Amino acid sequence: MPANTKIAYFSMEIALADALPTYSGGLGVLAGDTIRSAADGGVPMVAVSLVHRKGYFRQRLDAEGHQTEEPWTWSPEATLAETPVRVTVNIAHRDVTIRAWRHDVSGVGGHVVPVLLLDTDLPDNADDDRHITDHLYGGDERYRLRQEMVLGIGGVRLLRALGYTALRRFHMNEGHAALLVVELGYEEMKRRGLTQVTREVAQAVKPLCVFTTHTPVPAGHDQFPLRLVAEQITCYGDAFNACVGEFCFDGRLNMTYLALDNSHYVNGVAKKHGEVSQQMFAQYKVDSITNGVHAGFWASAPLRSLFDRHITAWRQDNASLRYALGIPRQELWAAHQAAKDELIHLVNARAGAALFANVFTIGFARRATPYKRPDLLFHDLARLVALHRAAGPIQIVYAGKAHPRDGGGKELIRKVFEHIAALRGKLDVVYLEDYDMALARRMVAGVDLWLNTPLPPLEASGTSGMKAAVNGVPQLSVLDGWWIEGCIEGVTGWAIANGHASAAGEDRAADAQALYNKLEGTILPLYYGERERYVDVMKHAIALNASFFNTERMVDQYVRKAYFV
Ligand SMILES: *Cc1c(COP(=O)(O)O)cnc(C)c1O
């Protein structure tokens, strides 16, 4: 019911379903899980994103690990319903018509959160404009600004045209949607019969806006030169030009500051990230709400049926996953091995590998980019092989795409391939192509240990380790992002802690040694020598971490702190 909907959630990417390539990675998965939990909880929400007809991309890797990208074209016409309205936004002095495709997300109790995917591919539009909503994070900064106009400005207009008149919060999941602030200001200005945005107008907009920042480094924030802004944002005429200076710093329109300045509630995505962001934006109040994952969505089929047998209504009440403590060890182990069998089959089939279901398996998969250090595990190959021979056999599964323009990330994939080749015959490492949500679901459930090696404090939150926890898979990670909160050493997983790792002064050798030591001295002996104690760590990953690091708890916190205050 548009007239009863109170919250509008805006995100440049949303991971809705395996077949819809409308996401690239963590940000989009978080958005999808948020909406799934909002639907479960009956939150009166509507979500807005772009249709991304050519998706992010499909990753191809050649034998040396060179990445090439192919479009992942899909057709909303084939699966989604078109909403009955169209709106226009004037971009670079041309009216661009926008329509929306609707994808409904239904919760456990039947409540629906509609997701509107904006689309400019209409015959009325100029050819150039028809492609604005094609490529997620594609193109140059001009293309990105045009996309952000469609999302922020077009999104608000489309909601109004559909009868969403009672919205009291507009949640910006990262700064890409920040132009919605300008559109809300413009609406308010007209409502008051004014021709300029005044302080009173700005004060009326602020209570409507909520901003979640995801990036712990200033360079990661979206910004556009004023020349481009003046050329593209032509939909407001002088009213915008008069106030544009307000949002610009150093001659650039900075989407983060636009959102910070005009939101009544701002948060980072883990406690540590909230603190880092608070320092970075000292003049604003920055709170934190730690990310989560949707437990029902990320649990593998064997784990779901295990929970169904032992934990009443866990899907409606994720906190009850604490009762995983009472699940008999051998049942948890059997469910895990079933998920592992599936993964091993998939890896062997897709990569022509010969992995075994009884060998300790490490998983590492995420966006390939320098700060995540996918090559740290290979810092000292001789040491890695030695511990594999001495402490018990290991096998390793990798995956991850590099952004098409991230040269450093692509180079890292090639390096990992070199290490894989160097280890051939000694230790099996497989790099799977085309990491996406479907593959992620298999991997986080089917490995025995989830590895994460970011360079602090650059991992704002990280969520794949939470997906592993839902599946009873413990994490071994550098203490950064959510793991600072989630790691209880030897109970829920393990830390790669040496006290040196920091963006200011990286000590790779020390980090790698700490990683090898933990594997050799603690984790492998437990896995091969004291299986029951290993299963206890698996249980605690579920009972202590999956019960808390889920989007049910997270959405409750947004409701209390940001939506209905
Ligand atoms: C969860 C997920 C991510 C994010 O993983 P991080 O550990 O937070 O980096 C990226 N890509 C896909 C496909 C995912 O499912």
The ligand as an SDF file (V2000), in Angstrom:
LIG
                    3D

 15 15  0  0  0  0  0  0  0  0999 V2000
   28.8690  -11.4360    0.5240 C   0  0  0  0  0  0  0  0  0  0  0  0
   29.4150  -11.1620   -0.8180 C   0  0  0  0  0  0  0  0  0  0  0  0
   30.4340  -10.2200   -0.9860 C   0  0  0  0  0  0  0  0  0  0  0  0
   31.0180   -9.4520    0.1660 C   0  0  0  0  0  0  0  0  0  0  0  0
   32.0030  -10.2060    0.8390 O   0  0  0  0  0  0  0  0  0  0  0  0
   32.9870   -9.5050    1.8650 P   0  0  0  0  0  0  0  0  0  0  0  0
   33.5380  -10.5790    2.6770 O   0  0  0  0  0  0  0  0  0  0  0  0
   32.1620   -8.5600    2.6660 O   0  0  0  0  0  0  0  0  0  0  0  0
   34.0070   -8.7880    1.0540 O   0  0  0  0  0  0  0  0  0  0  0  0
   30.9270  -10.0140   -2.2640 C   0  0  0  0  0  0  0  0  0  0  0  0
   30.4450  -10.6890   -3.3180 N   0  0  0  0  0  0  0  0  0  0  0  0
   29.4700  -11.6190   -3.1940 C   0  0  0  0  0  0  0  0  0  0  0  0
   28.9920  -12.3400   -4.4020 C   0  0  0  0  0  0  0  0  0  0  0  0
   28.9290  -11.8750   -1.9410 C   0  0  0  0  0  0  0  0  0  0  0  0
   27.9500  -12.7950   -1.8170 O   0  0  0  0  0  0  0  0  0  0  0  0
  1  2  1  0
  2  3  1  0
  2 14  2  0
  3  4  1  0
  3 10  2  0
  4  5  1  0
  5  6  1  0
  6  7  2  0
  6  8  1  0
  6  9  1  0
 10 11  1  0
 11 12  2  0
 12 13  1  0
 12 14  1  0
 14 15  1  0
M  END
$$$$
